[in-house]
Amino acid sequence: MASVGKRPNGSWEVRYKEGTAHRSKSFKLKRDADKYRLKVETEIEGGIHVAASQSVTVPEAVEQYIAHIEARYREQRRMGYAQLNCLRIYLRKHVSPYFGSKLLIDLKYADLDDWVKKISLSGKLAPATVTKTIRMLKAVIDYAVKRQQVKINVAVEALKDRRGIKRAVIRTFDKHEVRDLIAACSVRPPHFSERLRAMRECMVHLAAFCGLRFGEIMGLTVENVDLDARLVRVRHSLTAWDEHKGPKTHAGIRDVPMPLALVTLLRTWMATHYIDNDRRLIFRVRNGNMLAPANFYSRYWQQLLGHAGLAAPDSEGRTFHFHALRHFAASLMIAHGIPLTDVAALLGHSAFDVTLQVYAHRITRGNLRHMELEGMANSMLQPAPPPAAAGSVTQILRISA
């Protein structure tokens, strides 16, 4: 166990043995040495002790983790540049500056609680983004645990406090609004090429009826669109840096059926507007470059909403995002009786509860639900029909008919 002794220079030294290693730490005051001795004995007994010389500060742990994910990116181990860049920015801007030289072994729940309050009240991060940043710090500490620089990840408790905090609900389309949007897609605006009009129309159909994300649409290749089988084989996504990468999870690899109307649109696109390129990506602008997300949203998507009469914000100040078409697709699938497990598979979710919680927005009106519930109740409350009287087979068949 640990012991406390006075050194010739007047300081107090805590000596202890951890495994085969002899360790010590000095303090000016005996009460601080005694306090540390109790802490060391408790941690050694609980198997969670890490010496200060073996640990690192929070900023050091952040940089070690960033070096780790940069290596993963170079080796193409399920790490895209967009994700890498996001981690670097958030960790260096919203984590490292708040903890200074604090060692990981000295990091307490109270420290994380204070940090979360500061970044929440700064007004720079939305509640869902605060939770995302805590998850990033948890990943940093998880990596440090593997390197035996700390034994406990205190960020786990901080994440538990975020339960119940929901992400902002985006504005979703109803059937009538999507019909208006599709109708607007077929009209070429002034100073708008037929090629761009056709591309935008294909993209809207792929999102509204197949539930594909923007990046998945931009990442479609000639080989992965089977027009004869009426299947879209989702195998890649295109990032904002024109990086063609695989999906984040295995569930993202999926085959999605196409309606005939979309098949017709894509046949026309391939025959008339497709531009060959080294990756055989179906949707590229005329010079062969990518259609940047920011350019699409500011120029093509907002213009389409305006022509469809859908540009005005709602009572909560929300406008329509392109991603709302994916929400609509999920709700439409569920409303037409496709099982939740199948909807989850078509959207690339690993579990159907994610689909139900995030994407299954209501698209039926209140009076229709009222009628359905009324019918359910009546089926149980109405008296049962009297049993059929005994008779010939012909009579029984006539009654049942």
Buried (B, 14 or more C-beta within 10 A) or exposed (E): EBEBEEEEEEEBBBBBEBEEEEBEBEBEEEEBBBEBBEEBBEBBEEEEBBBEEBBBBBBBBBBBBBEBBBEEBEEEEEBBBBBBBEBBEBBBEBBBEBBEEBBBBBBEEEBBBEBBEEBBEEEEBEEEBBBBBBBBBBBBBBBBBEBEBBBBBBBBEBBEBBEEEEEEEBBBBBEEBBEBBBEBBEEBBEEBEEBBBBBBBBBBBBBBBBBBBBBBBBBBBEEBBEBEEBBBBBBBBBBBEBBBBBBEEEBBEBBBEBEEEBBEBBEEBBEEBBEEBEEEBBBBBEEEEBBBBEEBEEBBBBBBBEBBEBEEEEEEEBBBBBEBBBBBBBBBBBEEEBEBEEBBBBBBBEEBEBBBEBBBBEBEEEEEEEEEEEEEEEEEEEEEEEEEEEEEEEEEEEEEE
